[in-house]
Amino acid sequence: MPDISGAMVIDKTRALIETGAHQVLTADCGCLMNINGSLEKQQKALRGQHLASFLWQRTGGEQ
């Protein structure tokens, strides 16, 4: 259902942008890819990151 998915991601990205957040964390890879793709198409600087990657970086994991 691409039409429904497209409408949902527009709603999600709009809400995220309105928060003023500089970063978004999620544990859902599919949602992350969809949100980041939409933000990129909208030419927004905000990007999401997977929770595991965030924790890995913050605990001194390989960069």
N, CA, C and O atoms as a Maestro MAE file, in Angstrom:
{
 s_m_m2io_version
 :::
 2.0.0
}

f_m_ct {
 s_m_title
 :::
 protein
 m_atom[252] {
  # First column is atom index #
  i_m_mmod_type
  r_m_x_coord
  r_m_y_coord
  r_m_z_coord
  i_m_residue_number
  s_m_chain_name
  s_m_pdb_residue_name
  s_m_pdb_atom_name
  i_m_atomic_number
  :::
  1 25 0.821 -1.176 0.000 1 A "MET " " N  " 7
  2 3 0.000 0.000 0.000 1 A "MET " " CA " 6
  3 2 0.882 1.264 0.000 1 A "MET " " C  " 6
  4 15 0.977 1.962 1.010 1 A "MET " " O  " 8
  5 25 1.510 1.540 -1.120 2 A "PRO " " N  " 7
  6 3 2.440 2.668 -1.186 2 A "PRO " " CA " 6
  7 2 1.794 4.021 -0.898 2 A "PRO " " C  " 6
  8 15 2.444 4.902 -0.334 2 A "PRO " " O  " 8
  9 25 0.542 4.202 -1.271 3 A "ASP " " N  " 7
  10 3 -0.112 5.492 -1.005 3 A "ASP " " CA " 6
  11 2 -0.263 5.738 0.490 3 A "ASP " " C  " 6
  12 15 -0.043 6.849 0.972 3 A "ASP " " O  " 8
  13 25 -0.636 4.698 1.212 4 A "ILE " " N  " 7
  14 3 -0.798 4.834 2.663 4 A "ILE " " CA " 6
  15 2 0.559 5.048 3.321 4 A "ILE " " C  " 6
  16 15 0.703 5.906 4.191 4 A "ILE " " O  " 8
  17 25 1.547 4.272 2.905 5 A "SER " " N  " 7
  18 3 2.897 4.407 3.451 5 A "SER " " CA " 6
  19 2 3.452 5.802 3.193 5 A "SER " " C  " 6
  20 15 4.067 6.399 4.077 5 A "SER " " O  " 8
  21 25 3.242 6.316 2.001 6 A "GLY " " N  " 7
  22 3 3.715 7.663 1.655 6 A "GLY " " CA " 6
  23 2 3.063 8.738 2.503 6 A "GLY " " C  " 6
  24 15 3.728 9.670 2.955 6 A "GLY " " O  " 8
  25 25 1.770 8.610 2.716 7 A "ALA " " N  " 7
  26 3 1.069 9.591 3.552 7 A "ALA " " CA " 6
  27 2 1.544 9.512 4.997 7 A "ALA " " C  " 6
  28 15 1.693 10.535 5.666 7 A "ALA " " O  " 8
  29 25 1.782 8.289 5.477 8 A "MET " " N  " 7
  30 3 2.249 8.118 6.852 8 A "MET " " CA " 6
  31 2 3.630 8.735 7.066 8 A "MET " " C  " 6
  32 15 3.870 9.383 8.085 8 A "MET " " O  " 8
  33 25 4.537 8.535 6.111 9 A "VAL " " N  " 7
  34 3 5.890 9.065 6.298 9 A "VAL " " CA " 6
  35 2 5.904 10.588 6.204 9 A "VAL " " C  " 6
  36 15 6.719 11.231 6.866 9 A "VAL " " O  " 8
  37 25 5.036 11.170 5.411 10 A "ILE " " N  " 7
  38 3 4.938 12.637 5.367 10 A "ILE " " CA " 6
  39 2 4.464 13.155 6.720 10 A "ILE " " C  " 6
  40 15 5.002 14.139 7.230 10 A "ILE " " O  " 8
  41 25 3.460 12.501 7.307 11 A "ASP " " N  " 7
  42 3 2.990 12.891 8.640 11 A "ASP " " CA " 6
  43 2 4.092 12.742 9.678 11 A "ASP " " C  " 6
  44 15 4.280 13.623 10.517 11 A "ASP " " O  " 8
  45 25 4.824 11.627 9.626 12 A "LYS " " N  " 7
  46 3 5.902 11.374 10.585 12 A "LYS " " CA " 6
  47 2 7.010 12.407 10.463 12 A "LYS " " C  " 6
  48 15 7.461 12.957 11.468 12 A "LYS " " O  " 8
  49 25 7.451 12.674 9.239 13 A "THR " " N  " 7
  50 3 8.559 13.616 9.067 13 A "THR " " CA " 6
  51 2 8.133 15.035 9.434 13 A "THR " " C  " 6
  52 15 8.922 15.794 9.995 13 A "THR " " O  " 8
  53 25 6.919 15.388 9.127 14 A "ARG " " N  " 7
  54 3 6.417 16.719 9.503 14 A "ARG " " CA " 6
  55 2 6.450 16.880 11.024 14 A "ARG " " C  " 6
  56 15 6.898 17.904 11.539 14 A "ARG " " O  " 8
  57 25 5.976 15.868 11.728 15 A "ALA " " N  " 7
  58 3 5.964 15.909 13.193 15 A "ALA " " CA " 6
  59 2 7.383 15.966 13.754 15 A "ALA " " C  " 6
  60 15 7.646 16.701 14.707 15 A "ALA " " O  " 8
  61 25 8.293 15.198 13.170 16 A "LEU " " N  " 7
  62 3 9.679 15.211 13.639 16 A "LEU " " CA " 6
  63 2 10.324 16.574 13.426 16 A "LEU " " C  " 6
  64 15 11.004 17.086 14.315 16 A "LEU " " O  " 8
  65 25 10.116 17.158 12.262 17 A "ILE " " N  " 7
  66 3 10.689 18.474 11.951 17 A "ILE " " CA " 6
  67 2 10.136 19.531 12.895 17 A "ILE " " C  " 6
  68 15 10.872 20.404 13.357 17 A "ILE " " O  " 8
  69 25 8.852 19.455 13.179 18 A "GLU " " N  " 7
  70 3 8.211 20.439 14.058 18 A "GLU " " CA " 6
  71 2 8.737 20.399 15.485 18 A "GLU " " C  " 6
  72 15 8.608 21.386 16.209 18 A "GLU " " O  " 8
  73 25 9.329 19.283 15.911 19 A "THR " " N  " 7
  74 3 9.877 19.202 17.269 19 A "THR " " CA " 6
  75 2 11.139 20.037 17.420 19 A "THR " " C  " 6
  76 15 11.497 20.420 18.533 19 A "THR " " O  " 8
  77 25 11.815 20.322 16.316 20 A "GLY " " N  " 7
  78 3 13.079 21.047 16.379 20 A "GLY " " CA " 6
  79 2 14.253 20.130 16.705 20 A "GLY " " C  " 6
  80 15 15.357 20.607 16.967 20 A "GLY " " O  " 8
  81 25 14.025 18.822 16.690 21 A "ALA " " N  " 7
  82 3 15.085 17.853 16.995 21 A "ALA " " CA " 6
  83 2 16.202 17.945 15.964 21 A "ALA " " C  " 6
  84 15 15.978 18.293 14.805 21 A "ALA " " O  " 8
  85 25 17.407 17.623 16.414 22 A "HIS " " N  " 7
  86 3 18.572 17.604 15.530 22 A "HIS " " CA " 6
  87 2 18.909 16.190 15.085 22 A "HIS " " C  " 6
  88 15 19.662 15.991 14.132 22 A "HIS " " O  " 8
  89 25 18.340 15.202 15.790 23 A "GLN " " N  " 7
  90 3 18.608 13.811 15.479 23 A "GLN " " CA " 6
  91 2 17.415 12.965 15.904 23 A "GLN " " C  " 6
  92 15 16.708 13.291 16.858 23 A "GLN " " O  " 8
  93 25 17.207 11.878 15.180 24 A "VAL " " N  " 7
  94 3 16.125 10.944 15.478 24 A "VAL " " CA " 6
  95 2 16.736 9.561 15.648 24 A "VAL " " C  " 6
  96 15 17.554 9.134 14.833 24 A "VAL " " O  " 8
  97 25 16.337 8.860 16.710 25 A "LEU " " N  " 7
  98 3 16.803 7.495 16.943 25 A "LEU " " CA " 6
  99 2 15.636 6.533 16.828 25 A "LEU " " C  " 6
  100 15 14.521 6.843 17.250 25 A "LEU " " O  " 8
  101 25 15.894 5.363 16.253 26 A "THR " " N  " 7
  102 3 14.878 4.325 16.153 26 A "THR " " CA " 6
  103 2 15.546 2.957 16.147 26 A "THR " " C  " 6
  104 15 16.724 2.836 15.811 26 A "THR " " O  " 8
  105 25 14.804 1.950 16.512 27 A "ALA " " N  " 7
  106 3 15.298 0.575 16.450 27 A "ALA " " CA " 6
  107 2 14.669 -0.174 15.276 27 A "ALA " " C  " 6
  108 15 14.921 -1.368 15.110 27 A "ALA " " O  " 8
  109 25 13.866 0.494 14.468 28 A "ASP " " N  " 7
  110 3 13.169 -0.119 13.344 28 A "ASP " " CA " 6
  111 2 13.860 0.277 12.040 28 A "ASP " " C  " 6
  112 15 13.745 1.416 11.588 28 A "ASP " " O  " 8
  113 25 14.576 -0.672 11.443 29 A "CYS " " N  " 7
  114 3 15.358 -0.377 10.232 29 A "CYS " " CA " 6
  115 2 14.488 0.064 9.053 29 A "CYS " " C  " 6
  116 15 14.853 0.988 8.327 29 A "CYS " " O  " 8
  117 25 13.352 -0.585 8.860 30 A "GLY " " N  " 7
  118 3 12.478 -0.224 7.744 30 A "GLY " " CA " 6
  119 2 11.942 1.185 7.881 30 A "GLY " " C  " 6
  120 15 11.923 1.950 6.917 30 A "GLY " " O  " 8
  121 25 11.507 1.524 9.083 31 A "CYS " " N  " 7
  122 3 10.991 2.862 9.347 31 A "CYS " " CA " 6
  123 2 12.108 3.897 9.167 31 A "CYS " " C  " 6
  124 15 11.881 4.970 8.607 31 A "CYS " " O  " 8
  125 25 13.301 3.574 9.639 32 A "LEU " " N  " 7
  126 3 14.448 4.468 9.510 32 A "LEU " " CA " 6
  127 2 14.745 4.772 8.045 32 A "LEU " " C  " 6
  128 15 14.958 5.926 7.673 32 A "LEU " " O  " 8
  129 25 14.759 3.737 7.224 33 A "MET " " N  " 7
  130 3 15.032 3.944 5.800 33 A "MET " " CA " 6
  131 2 13.943 4.798 5.151 33 A "MET " " C  " 6
  132 15 14.239 5.674 4.339 33 A "MET " " O  " 8
  133 25 12.696 4.542 5.505 34 A "ASN " " N  " 7
  134 3 11.582 5.296 4.937 34 A "ASN " " CA " 6
  135 2 11.640 6.770 5.363 34 A "ASN " " C  " 6
  136 15 11.475 7.667 4.536 34 A "ASN " " O  " 8
  137 25 11.871 7.007 6.641 35 A "ILE " " N  " 7
  138 3 11.942 8.380 7.153 35 A "ILE " " CA " 6
  139 2 13.131 9.122 6.554 35 A "ILE " " C  " 6
  140 15 12.982 10.255 6.098 35 A "ILE " " O  " 8
  141 25 14.316 8.497 6.547 36 A "ASN " " N  " 7
  142 3 15.487 9.173 5.986 36 A "ASN " " CA " 6
  143 2 15.317 9.459 4.498 36 A "ASN " " C  " 6
  144 15 15.731 10.513 4.015 36 A "ASN " " O  " 8
  145 25 14.714 8.532 3.776 37 A "GLY " " N  " 7
  146 3 14.469 8.765 2.354 37 A "GLY " " CA " 6
  147 2 13.534 9.939 2.126 37 A "GLY " " C  " 6
  148 15 13.755 10.754 1.230 37 A "GLY " " O  " 8
  149 25 12.498 10.023 2.932 38 A "SER " " N  " 7
  150 3 11.547 11.122 2.810 38 A "SER " " CA " 6
  151 2 12.190 12.455 3.177 38 A "SER " " C  " 6
  152 15 11.979 13.461 2.500 38 A "SER " " O  " 8
  153 25 12.981 12.457 4.258 39 A "LEU " " N  " 7
  154 3 13.653 13.695 4.662 39 A "LEU " " CA " 6
  155 2 14.626 14.171 3.583 39 A "LEU " " C  " 6
  156 15 14.750 15.368 3.323 39 A "LEU " " O  " 8
  157 25 15.308 13.213 2.965 40 A "GLU " " N  " 7
  158 3 16.237 13.568 1.893 40 A "GLU " " CA " 6
  159 2 15.488 14.172 0.704 40 A "GLU " " C  " 6
  160 15 15.916 15.183 0.148 40 A "GLU " " O  " 8
  161 25 14.373 13.555 0.315 41 A "LYS " " N  " 7
  162 3 13.576 14.085 -0.794 41 A "LYS " " CA " 6
  163 2 13.041 15.482 -0.487 41 A "LYS " " C  " 6
  164 15 12.892 16.311 -1.386 41 A "LYS " " O  " 8
  165 25 12.754 15.735 0.796 42 A "GLN " " N  " 7
  166 3 12.270 17.049 1.220 42 A "GLN " " CA " 6
  167 2 13.412 18.046 1.421 42 A "GLN " " C  " 6
  168 15 13.182 19.207 1.760 42 A "GLN " " O  " 8
  169 25 14.639 17.584 1.210 43 A "GLN " " N  " 7
  170 3 15.845 18.397 1.365 43 A "GLN " " CA " 6
  171 2 15.958 18.978 2.776 43 A "GLN " " C  " 6
  172 15 16.297 20.148 2.959 43 A "GLN " " O  " 8
  173 25 15.666 18.131 3.768 44 A "LYS " " N  " 7
  174 3 15.794 18.511 5.174 44 A "LYS " " CA " 6
  175 2 17.100 17.965 5.720 44 A "LYS " " C  " 6
  176 15 17.551 16.899 5.299 44 A "LYS " " O  " 8
  177 25 17.712 18.678 6.650 45 A "ALA " " N  " 7
  178 3 18.988 18.260 7.229 45 A "ALA " " CA " 6
  179 2 18.813 17.157 8.272 45 A "ALA " " C  " 6
  180 15 19.743 16.386 8.511 45 A "ALA " " O  " 8
  181 25 17.655 17.070 8.886 46 A "LEU " " N  " 7
  182 3 17.387 16.082 9.923 46 A "LEU " " CA " 6
  183 2 17.536 14.671 9.364 46 A "LEU " " C  " 6
  184 15 17.045 14.375 8.275 46 A "LEU " " O  " 8
  185 25 18.212 13.803 10.108 47 A "ARG " " N  " 7
  186 3 18.361 12.404 9.711 47 A "ARG " " CA " 6
  187 2 18.171 11.517 10.924 47 A "ARG " " C  " 6
  188 15 18.427 11.908 12.063 47 A "ARG " " O  " 8
  189 25 17.715 10.318 10.641 48 A "GLY " " N  " 7
  190 3 17.556 9.315 11.680 48 A "GLY " " CA " 6
  191 2 18.765 8.408 11.741 48 A "GLY " " C  " 6
  192 15 19.523 8.283 10.779 48 A "GLY " " O  " 8
  193 25 18.931 7.776 12.896 49 A "GLN " " N  " 7
  194 3 20.029 6.840 13.099 49 A "GLN " " CA " 6
  195 2 19.495 5.648 13.884 49 A "GLN " " C  " 6
  196 15 18.631 5.802 14.748 49 A "GLN " " O  " 8
  197 25 20.003 4.485 13.586 50 A "HIS " " N  " 7
  198 3 19.583 3.293 14.318 50 A "HIS " " CA " 6
  199 2 20.149 3.361 15.734 50 A "HIS " " C  " 6
  200 15 21.284 3.790 15.941 50 A "HIS " " O  " 8
  201 25 19.356 2.940 16.689 51 A "LEU " " N  " 7
  202 3 19.734 2.983 18.094 51 A "LEU " " CA " 6
  203 2 21.050 2.246 18.350 51 A "LEU " " C  " 6
  204 15 21.886 2.725 19.116 51 A "LEU " " O  " 8
  205 25 21.237 1.100 17.724 52 A "ALA " " N  " 7
  206 3 22.466 0.325 17.926 52 A "ALA " " CA " 6
  207 2 23.695 1.098 17.445 52 A "ALA " " C  " 6
  208 15 24.735 1.072 18.103 52 A "ALA " " O  " 8
  209 25 23.589 1.777 16.320 53 A "SER " " N  " 7
  210 3 24.709 2.587 15.811 53 A "SER " " CA " 6
  211 2 25.016 3.746 16.744 53 A "SER " " C  " 6
  212 15 26.179 4.052 17.010 53 A "SER " " O  " 8
  213 25 23.978 4.378 17.234 54 A "PHE " " N  " 7
  214 3 24.135 5.496 18.171 54 A "PHE " " CA " 6
  215 2 24.870 5.023 19.427 54 A "PHE " " C  " 6
  216 15 25.830 5.661 19.861 54 A "PHE " " O  " 8
  217 25 24.428 3.915 20.008 55 A "LEU " " N  " 7
  218 3 25.055 3.402 21.226 55 A "LEU " " CA " 6
  219 2 26.492 2.964 20.968 55 A "LEU " " C  " 6
  220 15 27.372 3.185 21.799 55 A "LEU " " O  " 8
  221 25 26.726 2.348 19.823 56 A "TRP " " N  " 7
  222 3 28.072 1.916 19.456 56 A "TRP " " CA " 6
  223 2 29.015 3.111 19.403 56 A "TRP " " C  " 6
  224 15 30.115 3.050 19.952 56 A "TRP " " O  " 8
  225 25 28.613 4.174 18.767 57 A "GLN " " N  " 7
  226 3 29.441 5.383 18.674 57 A "GLN " " CA " 6
  227 2 29.666 6.004 20.050 57 A "GLN " " C  " 6
  228 15 30.780 6.416 20.372 57 A "GLN " " O  " 8
  229 25 28.623 6.070 20.853 58 A "ARG " " N  " 7
  230 3 28.713 6.714 22.156 58 A "ARG " " CA " 6
  231 2 29.542 5.943 23.172 58 A "ARG " " C  " 6
  232 15 30.003 6.506 24.165 58 A "ARG " " O  " 8
  233 25 29.729 4.652 22.919 59 A "THR " " N  " 7
  234 3 30.509 3.843 23.864 59 A "THR " " CA " 6
  235 2 31.918 3.545 23.334 59 A "THR " " C  " 6
  236 15 32.605 2.653 23.831 59 A "THR " " O  " 8
  237 25 32.327 4.300 22.328 60 A "GLY " " N  " 7
  238 3 33.699 4.177 21.840 60 A "GLY " " CA " 6
  239 2 33.910 3.118 20.794 60 A "GLY " " C  " 6
  240 15 35.044 2.699 20.559 60 A "GLY " " O  " 8
  241 25 32.845 2.673 20.156 61 A "GLY " " N  " 7
  242 3 32.975 1.681 19.087 61 A "GLY " " CA " 6
  243 2 33.716 2.263 17.893 61 A "GLY " " C  " 6
  244 15 33.915 3.473 17.791 61 A "GLY " " O  " 8
  245 25 34.113 1.389 17.010 62 A "GLU " " N  " 7
  246 3 34.834 1.831 15.806 62 A "GLU " " CA " 6
  247 2 34.001 2.822 15.030 62 A "GLU " " C  " 6
  248 15 32.785 2.668 14.912 62 A "GLU " " O  " 8
  249 25 34.640 3.819 14.511 63 A "GLN " " N  " 7
  250 3 33.948 4.870 13.767 63 A "GLN " " CA " 6
  251 2 33.929 4.551 12.300 63 A "GLN " " C  " 6
  252 15 33.388 5.321 11.508 63 A "GLN " " O  " 8
  :::
 }
 m_bond[251] {
  # First column is bond index #
  i_m_from
  i_m_to
  i_m_order
  :::
  1 1 2 1
  2 2 3 1
  3 3 4 2
  4 3 5 1
  5 5 6 1
  6 6 7 1
  7 7 8 2
  8 7 9 1
  9 9 10 1
  10 10 11 1
  11 11 12 2
  12 11 13 1
  13 13 14 1
  14 14 15 1
  15 15 16 2
  16 15 17 1
  17 17 18 1
  18 18 19 1
  19 19 20 2
  20 19 21 1
  21 21 22 1
  22 22 23 1
  23 23 24 2
  24 23 25 1
  25 25 26 1
  26 26 27 1
  27 27 28 2
  28 27 29 1
  29 29 30 1
  30 30 31 1
  31 31 32 2
  32 31 33 1
  33 33 34 1
  34 34 35 1
  35 35 36 2
  36 35 37 1
  37 37 38 1
  38 38 39 1
  39 39 40 2
  40 39 41 1
  41 41 42 1
  42 42 43 1
  43 43 44 2
  44 43 45 1
  45 45 46 1
  46 46 47 1
  47 47 48 2
  48 47 49 1
  49 49 50 1
  50 50 51 1
  51 51 52 2
  52 51 53 1
  53 53 54 1
  54 54 55 1
  55 55 56 2
  56 55 57 1
  57 57 58 1
  58 58 59 1
  59 59 60 2
  60 59 61 1
  61 61 62 1
  62 62 63 1
  63 63 64 2
  64 63 65 1
  65 65 66 1
  66 66 67 1
  67 67 68 2
  68 67 69 1
  69 69 70 1
  70 70 71 1
  71 71 72 2
  72 71 73 1
  73 73 74 1
  74 74 75 1
  75 75 76 2
  76 75 77 1
  77 77 78 1
  78 78 79 1
  79 79 80 2
  80 79 81 1
  81 81 82 1
  82 82 83 1
  83 83 84 2
  84 83 85 1
  85 85 86 1
  86 86 87 1
  87 87 88 2
  88 87 89 1
  89 89 90 1
  90 90 91 1
  91 91 92 2
  92 91 93 1
  93 93 94 1
  94 94 95 1
  95 95 96 2
  96 95 97 1
  97 97 98 1
  98 98 99 1
  99 99 100 2
  100 99 101 1
  101 101 102 1
  102 102 103 1
  103 103 104 2
  104 103 105 1
  105 105 106 1
  106 106 107 1
  107 107 108 2
  108 107 109 1
  109 109 110 1
  110 110 111 1
  111 111 112 2
  112 111 113 1
  113 113 114 1
  114 114 115 1
  115 115 116 2
  116 115 117 1
  117 117 118 1
  118 118 119 1
  119 119 120 2
  120 119 121 1
  121 121 122 1
  122 122 123 1
  123 123 124 2
  124 123 125 1
  125 125 126 1
  126 126 127 1
  127 127 128 2
  128 127 129 1
  129 129 130 1
  130 130 131 1
  131 131 132 2
  132 131 133 1
  133 133 134 1
  134 134 135 1
  135 135 136 2
  136 135 137 1
  137 137 138 1
  138 138 139 1
  139 139 140 2
  140 139 141 1
  141 141 142 1
  142 142 143 1
  143 143 144 2
  144 143 145 1
  145 145 146 1
  146 146 147 1
  147 147 148 2
  148 147 149 1
  149 149 150 1
  150 150 151 1
  151 151 152 2
  152 151 153 1
  153 153 154 1
  154 154 155 1
  155 155 156 2
  156 155 157 1
  157 157 158 1
  158 158 159 1
  159 159 160 2
  160 159 161 1
  161 161 162 1
  162 162 163 1
  163 163 164 2
  164 163 165 1
  165 165 166 1
  166 166 167 1
  167 167 168 2
  168 167 169 1
  169 169 170 1
  170 170 171 1
  171 171 172 2
  172 171 173 1
  173 173 174 1
  174 174 175 1
  175 175 176 2
  176 175 177 1
  177 177 178 1
  178 178 179 1
  179 179 180 2
  180 179 181 1
  181 181 182 1
  182 182 183 1
  183 183 184 2
  184 183 185 1
  185 185 186 1
  186 186 187 1
  187 187 188 2
  188 187 189 1
  189 189 190 1
  190 190 191 1
  191 191 192 2
  192 191 193 1
  193 193 194 1
  194 194 195 1
  195 195 196 2
  196 195 197 1
  197 197 198 1
  198 198 199 1
  199 199 200 2
  200 199 201 1
  201 201 202 1
  202 202 203 1
  203 203 204 2
  204 203 205 1
  205 205 206 1
  206 206 207 1
  207 207 208 2
  208 207 209 1
  209 209 210 1
  210 210 211 1
  211 211 212 2
  212 211 213 1
  213 213 214 1
  214 214 215 1
  215 215 216 2
  216 215 217 1
  217 217 218 1
  218 218 219 1
  219 219 220 2
  220 219 221 1
  221 221 222 1
  222 222 223 1
  223 223 224 2
  224 223 225 1
  225 225 226 1
  226 226 227 1
  227 227 228 2
  228 227 229 1
  229 229 230 1
  230 230 231 1
  231 231 232 2
  232 231 233 1
  233 233 234 1
  234 234 235 1
  235 235 236 2
  236 235 237 1
  237 237 238 1
  238 238 239 1
  239 239 240 2
  240 239 241 1
  241 241 242 1
  242 242 243 1
  243 243 244 2
  244 243 245 1
  245 245 246 1
  246 246 247 1
  247 247 248 2
  248 247 249 1
  249 249 250 1
  250 250 251 1
  251 251 252 2
  :::
 }
}
